[in-house]
Amino acid sequence: MPTKKELFGFSLFDFANSAYTTVIITAVYSVYFVKSIGSPLSWSITLCISYALTLLLAPVAGAVADYTANRKKFLFFSYILCVIATAGLYFSVPELRYLAMFLIILSNVGFSLSEAFVSSFLPALSTPKTIGRVSGYAWSFGYVGGVLSLFLALNYLKITGFTDAAVREIAPLTALFFAIAAAPVFKLLKDRTVAQVKPAGISYVSIGFGRLKETFRDIRKYSELFKFLIAFFVYSCGIATVISFAAIFAENALDFKMGETIMMLFIANITAAVGAFFFGFIQDDLGARKTLFITLVMWILAVLLAYVTHSKAVFWLVANIVGFAMGASQSASRSFVGLLAPEEKSAEFFGFWGVASKAAAMVGLFSFGLMWKLSGSMRVAILLTLVFFIAGFVLLLFVKDDRPKKKWDEDL
């Protein structure tokens, strides 16, 4: 039975790592990169490379973490990688474009792997009756971290001025926020898995690939999970694109200033926290599948409004619909994997979840950047995300909201 300290530790990591995605990938550094270092296409390519590396590493690393019962150690090293590489972005001046790209790749790989490793603790911290709430609490707390880090960044830039040098200084400050806020997690979380004895003469990498081979051999046992991951991959192409290009779209298509953009994302993160928390209870009543249907309708509505509007006021509405849908859909997706993944393979299957998420980001971002370049219009490119959300909705129709029984089923 998990303790309140463990549940807090699980939520605390979401709180801490949201500083990276909010400030670096979404709101502040991404805009600086596009304006002063590279282009929208080079930003897309940089993120795509990081996601491709995650795609290669996550399932094998997850399988080894399960086998060795060292998920917490894997979580620690991926967290440290993200922190160090993010701090290094201070040196990312236009003359060192490739250094900036390299550090974004390293930091995003570290973030992506740590996200999968911490999520693998979810099945042991919840039951089928409470998994929506546990995931929702954590994801909601994560957005609180995003809001706080963005608030600190906004006030720092107000004091120093919205200069390139000040934006670069935000990077090590964000790394410091992540490092300090996540440090207690490694004391609070417990890994209840039992390590297996490694056979002599066989490397852990070979063991990792062997476990993956075993999983694919028995794929029929996990058919609903893999069907869900396909649907998740498709609609996540849209989610990743919107998250990564929301600030850039606001500034390029609607002439938002950086201060306005940060404030809009600040409010959207509050909305996302509310969405994750509120829909956690809805999911435990309706199920993850029905919850995701509701959120996908919200995504479709938001994209349509973004395409037709030329008004900043309407785009503020779009940002808040996106925030509400984002918190709910991401939390429900993680819960769905937790419901279907066997506890003894949780890190491995959350590795697949990470692969689906990052592969989706890779496909979505590259498609969006290419469409923007070919059409010369962000408004045309934004319609591409609509296709992803509609296709994901259709694929989800073929997935059962399966809820296997856990070892214990008491409410928290």
N, C-alpha and C positions, 0 to 999 in steps of 0.2 A: 504494500500500500504506500503510495508516494506521500511525502510530507508536504506541508505548506511551503517549507523552505525550498524543496525541489521544484515545486510549481513556480515559485517566485524566480528561482534561478533560470528555469526554462524561459519564462517571460522576459527576464532581464536581458538575455542575449538578443532577443528580438528588439528590445529597447535600444541596445547599444549599437547593433549593426545597421539600424535604420539611418544613422547619421551618415554612413557611407553612401547608401543609395540615394538619399534625399539631397545631400549637399554636393556630392561629387558627380554622381551619374545623372541626376534629374535636374537640379535647380541652379547651381552656381558654376561649378567647374566645367560642366558640359557646354554652357553658353560661352565661357571664356575660351575653351578649346576651339569651338567652331569659329569664333570671331577673330582670335589672335594667333592660333597655332595651325589649325588645319581647315577642314571643310566639313559639311554634313556627311559627305561620303566617307572621308577618312575617319571621322568619328564612328560611323557605322562599321567600317572595316575593322577598326581597333577593337570594338566590342565583340564583333563576330569572331575574331581570332581568340579572344579570351573565352568565349562560349565554346568554341571548337575544342580548346584544351580541356575545359571542364567536361565536355562530352566524353573525351578519351579517359579522363582520370577518375571521374566520380563513381561509376559502378564498381570498378576494380578496387579503388580505395575503400568504398563502402563494404565490399565483400571481405576484404582483409580486416577492416575494423570489427566486423561481426565475428570473424573467426578468432581474432586475438582478444576480443572483449576490451578493445582500446579506443572506443569511440571518443572518449573524452580527450585522449592524447591527439587523435587526428583532428578534433575540433580545435584544440589549442594551437597546433602548428599552422593550420589554415588561417586562424584568426591573427596570429603573429605576422604571417605573410601579408595579409591585407593591411594591417596597421603600418608596417614598415614601408611598404610600397606607396601607400597613401601619403605618408609623411614626405616621401621623396618627391612628390609632385610639386613641392615648393620650388624645385629647380627647373620646372618645365616652362622655359622661355621659348619664344618662337624659333630661336636659333637651334634649339635642342628638341625639335619636333619628334624625332624618333625615340628619344629618351622618354618624352611624355607618353607616347603611344605604348612603349614597353612597360612603363610603370602602371598605366591604366590596365594593361593586360594582366600583369602580376597581381595587382590589387583586386581586380574583379574575379580572377581565378580563386584567390584566397577567400574572398567574400562568398562566392558561389559554393565552394566546397564546405565552408563553415555552415552555411545555411542548410545544406543537406544533412550534415552531421548532427547539428542541434535538433533538426526536425525528427531525426531517427529516434530520439528519446520520447516522442509524443505517445506512441502506443503503450508504453509502460507507465505513463503518467495519467492515463485516462481509461475510460470504459466506452463501449458503444453508446451509452446513455449520456456521456459527458464530454466526448471528444470534441464536439463542436464548440462547446463553451471554453474548454481548455485552450484549443487552438485560437479561438476568438479572443480570449483574454490576452494571450501572448501577442497576437498580431495587432490587437488594439493598443497594447502597451508599446509595441514597436513603433506605431505611428506617433505616439506621445514622444518617443525618443526622436523621431524625425522632426516633429514640430519644435521640440526644444532645441535641437541642433540647428535648425533653420532659423529660429528666433535669435540664437546667439550669433549666427553668421550674419544675419541681416543687421543686427545692432553693431557688430564689428565693422561692417562695411559703411554703415552710417557715420561712424566715428572717423574711420580712416579715409573714406571716400571710395567710390566704386571704380577703383583703378585696377589695372592688371596685376600690379604688385600686391595689392591688398587681397585680391582673389586668390593669388598663389599662396599667400599666408594662411588662408582659410584651410588649405589641405592638411598641413601638420596639426592645426588645431582640431580638425575633424578626426584625424588619427588619434590624437590624445583623448578626445571624447570617447571614441570606441574602446581604446585600450583601458581606460579607467573604469568605464561603466560595465564592461564585460568581465573584468578581473574576478569579481566574486563568484561568477558562474561556475568556475572550476572547483570551487570549494563546496558549492551548494548542490550541484548535480551529482547523481550517483549512476554508475553504469552497472545494471543488474545482470548483464549477460555473463555467461561463463566461457572462459577461454578454452579453446581446444589445443591439444598438444600437437606441435608442428612435427611432422615426420622428418627424419634425418635426410639431408641431401635435397630437400625441396624448398625453394624460396617462397617467401610470402606473395610475391608477384604471381608465381605459378599457381599458388593456392587460390589467389583472387580470381584469376582467369578460369581456374577449374570450377570454382563455385558458380561463376557466371554461366559456364557451359552446362552445369547441372541444372541451373534455373531454366535455361532455354530448352533443355531436354524435357523438363517437366512443365512446359509453358501452359499446358491445358489446365493445370491446377490454378493458375493465376490469370485465366483468360479475361475475367472482368477487370482486373487491375490493368492489364495491358490494353484492353479496349478503352478504359478510361484515360490512360496515358496518351493514347492517340488523340482522343478528343481534347484533352488538356493541352497537348502540343499545338493543336490547330488554333484554339481560341487564345492561347498564350502568345502566339505570334502577334495578335492584335494588342494584347495587354502590354507586352514588352515594348512595342513600337510607341504606343501612346505615352507610356511612362518616360521613355527616353527622349521623345521629341515634343512633349507638351510645352516645355519652356521655350524651345526653339521655334515651335509653331506660333506661340503667342507673340514672340518678338518679331518674327519675320512676316507673318500674315496679318497681324493685328496691331503692330507697332507698340507692343508693350515695352516699357522701360524695365531695366533689371530690377529696380526696386519694386515695381508693380508685379513683375513675374514672381519674385520671391514671396511677396505677400499673398498672391493668389495660391501658390503652392503651399504656403503656410496654412491657409484656410482649408485647402483641399486635404491636407494631411489630418487636420482635425476631423473633417468629415469622414475620412477613411477610418480613423480610430473608432468613430461612432458606428460606422458600417460593420466593421469587424466584430465589435462587441455585440451589437444588436442582432446581427445575423448568426452569431454563435448560438444563441438561444433558438432562433428560427430553425437552424439546421438540426438541432437535437430533437425538435418536434416534427419537422417535415422531411428530414433526411438531406444528405449532401447534394444529391442529384437535383431535387426540386429547388433547392436553394440556388444552385448554379444556374438553372434555367432562368430564375428571376434576375440574377445579376447579369446574365448575358443580354437579356432584353434591355437592361439599363445601359450596357455598353453600346448596343446598337443605336439607341436613342441619342446618346451623347455624341457618337460619331456623326450622325445625320445633322445634328444641330451645329457641330463644329464646321461641317462642310458648307452649310448654307449661310452662316452668320458672318457679318462684318462688324458686329457690335462687340465692344469690350464687355458690356454689361451681360450680354447673352453668353459670352465665353466664360464669364465668372460662373454662370449657372452650369455650363458644360463641365467646368473644372470640379464643381461640387458633386455633380452626378457621377463623374469619373471617380472621384475620391470615395464616395459611398460604395460604388460597385467594386472598386479595386480592393478595398479592405475586406469586403464580404467574399469576393470570388477567390482571392488568394488564400484566405483562411479556410474556406470550405474545400478548396482543392487539396490543401495539405491534410485536412481531416479525412478526406476520402481515401487518400493513400494510407493514412494511419489505420483506417478501418479495414482495409483489404490486405495490408502487408503482414506476413507472419512475423511475430516478435523476434524470432531467431535470425531473421533476414532483414530487419528493419533498416539498418544502415545501407544495405545493398539496394533495397527497393526505393529508399529515399534518394539514393544515388541515381537510380533510373528517373525518379521524379525531377532531380536536378538536371539530368541530361535532357529530359523533355523540355524543361523550362528554358535551358540555355540554348538548345538547338532551335527552339521556337524563336528566341530572341535573335539568334543568328540569322535565321531565315526572314523573320519579320523586318528586322532593321536593315538588312541588305536590300530586301525587296523595296522597302520604303525609300531608302536613299537612292536606289537606282531609278525608281519611278519618278522621284522628285527631279533627278538629273535629266531624265529623258523628256519629261513633260514640262519642266521648268515651273511647276506649280505644286506647292505643298497641299493645296486643296484637292488636286487630283490624286496625289499620293495618299491622302488621308482616307480616301474611299477604299483603298486596299485593305485597311484594317476592318472595314465593314464586312468584306468577304470572309475574313478569318473568323469573325464573331458568328456570322450566320452559319458557316460550315461547322464550327465547333458545336453550335446548338444542335444541328442535325445529327452529328456523330454521337452526341450525348444521349440521344433518344435510344440508342442501341446498347446502352450501358445499364445494368441493373444496379439499384442502390443496395448493394449487398452489405449486410452487417454481421460478420462472423462473430461468434461468442468469444470473449476473452476468458482468462483464467479466473478472474473475479469480476463482479458486476455491480459493486456497490456504488452509490452516488458519492461524489467527493464532498 
